[in-house]
């Protein structure tokens, strides 16, 4: 007997050709049988099939081309690895992201506590580029301009007194996504709400002594850097580690 295909399943069936030596009919006949009625004989070749019920149609485990001598999954793997248009999408997005500026200021309490080096180290380890740095005694006028959006708040006079109470360390930093990333490094405004591992979460306990300031948007980053640094005080340079930070 020459079987055309044999598959299991509740509704699977095959069409087989039976030679004259195995049946009474003088001519080869075709009949449809279920898998349970097929004798335990070797099958010579398969030319027709239905998918097993356990496999959805997207799995071509029994397609005709897989009966060839090539490995059954070679074509499937090759197609997935060469035709997937999104495989390099994260790299494309990263290459198109804009380099922004942010203004970071170590407040008087951070300077008095000797935390300047610790704060700078956090940003350096992250991979951002320092383009401006100075120790500076802030005037009342400059402090009021910097915090002008908070002018109507009841704590504004106290905030100005705090920022002008001692020297601050002004820093301009540059990098891809630096503004939101710097905000995460700094932590929540209230140090008691800041996550462990952040600057405020690790080093501060009160909102009125929260050590450090960071710009809250790329636009404010540019404005604040221009406000605290004069022309010629910023340094444009290329770190040797740049190729190891960005593709």
C-alpha positions as CSV (number, residue, x, y, z in Angstrom):
1,X,0.0,0.0,0.0
2,X,1.2,3.5,-0.8
3,X,0.0,6.1,1.8
4,X,-0.3,9.7,0.8
5,X,-0.4,11.2,4.4
6,X,-1.1,10.1,7.9
7,X,-1.9,12.6,10.8
8,X,-3.7,12.3,14.1
9,X,-6.3,14.6,15.5
10,X,-10.0,14.4,16.2
11,X,-10.9,15.5,12.6
12,X,-7.7,14.6,10.7
13,X,-7.9,12.3,7.7
14,X,-5.8,11.2,4.8
15,X,-6.2,10.0,1.3
16,X,-4.3,6.8,0.4
17,X,-3.8,4.7,-2.7
18,X,-4.1,1.0,-2.2
19,X,-2.4,-1.3,-4.7
20,X,-4.2,-4.3,-6.3
21,X,-2.3,-6.8,-4.2
22,X,-3.9,-5.5,-1.0
23,X,-7.5,-5.3,-2.1
24,X,-10.0,-7.3,-4.1
25,X,-10.7,-4.6,-6.7
26,X,-8.8,-5.2,-9.9
27,X,-7.9,-1.6,-10.1
28,X,-6.2,0.8,-7.7
29,X,-8.9,2.5,-5.7
30,X,-8.9,5.5,-3.3
31,X,-10.6,5.5,0.0
32,X,-10.7,7.9,2.9
33,X,-9.8,6.5,6.3
34,X,-9.1,7.9,9.8
35,X,-5.8,7.6,11.6
36,X,-7.1,4.8,13.8
37,X,-7.9,2.6,10.8
38,X,-4.4,2.8,9.2
39,X,-2.4,-0.4,9.5
40,X,1.0,-0.3,11.2
41,X,3.0,-0.2,7.9
42,X,5.9,2.1,6.8
43,X,4.8,5.1,4.8
44,X,6.8,5.8,1.6
45,X,5.9,9.5,0.9
46,X,3.6,12.2,2.0
47,X,1.9,14.4,-0.5
48,X,-1.2,15.8,1.3
49,X,-2.0,16.8,4.8
50,X,-4.2,18.8,7.2
51,X,-2.7,20.7,10.2
52,X,-3.1,19.0,13.6
53,X,-5.7,20.5,15.8
54,X,-3.0,21.4,18.4
55,X,-1.1,23.7,16.0
56,X,-2.6,27.0,14.8
57,X,-2.3,27.7,11.1
58,X,0.7,30.0,11.5
59,X,2.9,27.1,12.5
60,X,3.9,25.5,9.2
61,X,5.3,22.4,10.8
62,X,4.1,20.1,8.1
63,X,4.3,22.2,5.0
64,X,5.6,20.6,1.8
65,X,9.0,22.5,1.7
66,X,9.9,21.1,5.1
67,X,9.9,17.6,3.7
68,X,13.0,18.5,1.8
69,X,16.6,17.7,2.9
70,X,17.2,21.2,4.4
71,X,16.8,21.7,8.2
72,X,13.0,22.3,8.9
73,X,13.5,25.6,10.6
74,X,16.3,27.1,8.5
75,X,14.0,29.2,6.3
76,X,11.9,30.4,9.2
77,X,14.8,31.6,11.3
78,X,16.5,33.3,8.3
79,X,13.3,35.2,7.5
80,X,12.9,36.4,11.1
81,X,16.5,37.6,11.4
82,X,16.6,39.5,8.1
83,X,13.2,40.9,7.5
84,X,12.2,42.3,11.0
85,X,12.3,46.1,10.5
86,X,12.2,46.9,14.2
87,X,15.2,45.0,15.3
88,X,17.5,48.0,15.2
89,X,14.9,50.6,16.2
90,X,16.3,51.4,19.7
91,X,19.7,52.1,18.1
92,X,18.0,54.4,15.6
93,X,16.1,56.3,18.2
94,X,19.3,56.7,20.4
95,X,21.2,58.1,17.5
96,X,18.6,60.7,16.8
97,X,18.1,61.9,20.4
98,X,19.1,65.5,21.0
99,X,22.0,66.5,23.3
100,X,20.6,68.9,25.9
101,X,22.1,71.2,28.7
102,X,21.1,71.3,32.3
103,X,22.1,73.6,35.2
104,X,23.1,71.8,38.4
105,X,23.8,73.9,41.5
106,X,25.2,72.6,44.8
107,X,23.3,74.8,47.3
108,X,25.0,76.4,50.3
109,X,24.2,73.5,52.6
110,X,25.9,71.1,50.2
111,X,29.0,73.3,50.0
112,X,29.2,73.7,53.8
113,X,28.9,69.9,54.3
114,X,31.6,69.1,51.8
115,X,29.4,67.2,49.4
116,X,30.6,68.9,46.2
117,X,32.8,66.1,45.1
118,X,30.2,63.5,45.9
119,X,27.6,65.3,43.7
120,X,30.0,65.8,40.8
121,X,31.0,62.2,41.0
122,X,27.4,61.0,40.6
123,X,27.1,62.9,37.3
124,X,30.5,61.9,36.0
125,X,29.8,58.2,36.7
126,X,26.6,58.5,34.8
127,X,28.5,59.6,31.7
128,X,27.4,63.2,31.4
129,X,29.9,65.9,30.2
130,X,30.8,68.8,32.5
131,X,31.1,72.0,30.5
132,X,31.1,74.7,33.2
133,X,32.1,74.8,36.9
134,X,32.6,77.6,39.4
135,X,32.3,78.5,43.1
136,X,30.1,81.6,43.3
137,X,28.5,83.8,45.8
138,X,24.9,84.4,44.6
139,X,23.4,87.9,44.8
140,X,19.8,88.5,45.8
141,X,18.9,89.9,42.4
142,X,20.3,86.8,40.6
143,X,18.5,84.5,43.1
144,X,15.2,86.2,42.5
145,X,15.6,86.0,38.8
146,X,16.5,82.3,39.0
147,X,13.4,81.5,41.2
148,X,11.1,84.0,39.6
149,X,8.4,81.3,38.9
150,X,8.1,80.9,42.7
151,X,7.8,84.6,43.4
152,X,4.2,84.3,44.5
153,X,4.9,81.4,47.0
154,X,4.9,82.2,50.7
155,X,8.3,80.6,51.1
156,X,9.9,82.7,48.4
157,X,11.7,85.2,50.8
158,X,13.1,82.4,52.9
159,X,14.3,80.6,49.8
160,X,16.2,83.7,48.6
161,X,17.8,84.0,52.0
162,X,18.8,80.4,51.9
163,X,20.4,80.5,48.4
164,X,22.4,83.7,49.2
165,X,23.5,82.5,52.7
166,X,26.8,81.1,51.4
167,X,28.7,80.2,48.2
168,X,27.1,77.8,45.7
169,X,28.8,75.6,43.1
170,X,27.4,76.3,39.6
171,X,27.7,73.5,37.0
172,X,26.6,73.2,33.4
173,X,26.2,69.6,32.2
174,X,25.5,68.2,28.8
175,X,24.2,64.9,27.4
176,X,21.5,62.9,25.8
177,X,18.3,63.0,27.9
178,X,20.3,64.8,30.6
179,X,17.4,66.8,32.1
180,X,15.1,63.9,33.1
181,X,18.1,61.7,34.0
182,X,19.6,64.4,36.2
183,X,16.2,64.8,38.0
184,X,16.2,61.1,38.7
185,X,19.8,61.3,40.0
186,X,18.9,64.2,42.3
187,X,15.6,62.7,43.6
188,X,12.3,64.1,44.9
189,X,12.2,67.7,46.2
190,X,11.4,66.3,49.7
191,X,14.4,64.2,50.7
192,X,12.1,62.0,52.8
193,X,10.2,61.1,49.7
194,X,13.4,60.6,47.6
195,X,14.4,57.1,46.7
196,X,17.5,55.6,48.2
197,X,20.4,55.9,45.7
198,X,19.5,59.4,44.7
199,X,21.5,62.4,46.0
200,X,18.7,63.8,48.2
201,X,17.5,60.3,49.2
202,X,21.0,59.5,50.5
203,X,22.3,62.8,51.7
204,X,19.4,65.1,52.9
205,X,16.5,65.0,55.3
206,X,14.6,68.3,54.8
207,X,13.1,70.2,51.8
208,X,14.7,73.4,53.1
209,X,18.1,71.8,53.0
210,X,17.9,69.5,50.0
211,X,21.5,70.2,48.8
212,X,21.2,70.5,45.1
213,X,19.2,72.1,42.3
214,X,18.6,70.8,38.8
215,X,16.7,72.2,35.8
216,X,13.3,70.8,35.3
217,X,13.1,71.1,31.4
218,X,15.5,71.4,28.5
219,X,14.2,75.0,28.0
220,X,14.9,76.0,31.6
221,X,18.3,74.2,31.3
222,X,19.4,76.6,28.5
223,X,17.9,79.6,30.4
224,X,19.6,78.8,33.7
225,X,23.0,78.0,32.1
226,X,22.9,81.3,30.3
227,X,21.8,83.1,33.6
228,X,24.6,81.7,35.8
229,X,27.5,81.6,33.3
230,X,28.9,84.4,31.3
231,X,30.2,84.2,27.8
232,X,33.5,82.4,27.7
233,X,33.0,80.5,30.9
234,X,31.7,77.3,29.2
235,X,34.2,74.9,27.8
236,X,33.5,72.9,24.6
237,X,35.5,69.6,24.6
238,X,35.2,66.0,23.7
239,X,35.7,63.4,26.4
240,X,37.9,60.4,25.3
241,X,35.2,58.1,26.7
242,X,32.5,59.4,24.4
243,X,32.6,56.5,22.0
244,X,32.0,54.1,24.9
245,X,28.9,56.1,26.1
246,X,27.1,56.5,22.8
247,X,26.9,54.5,19.7
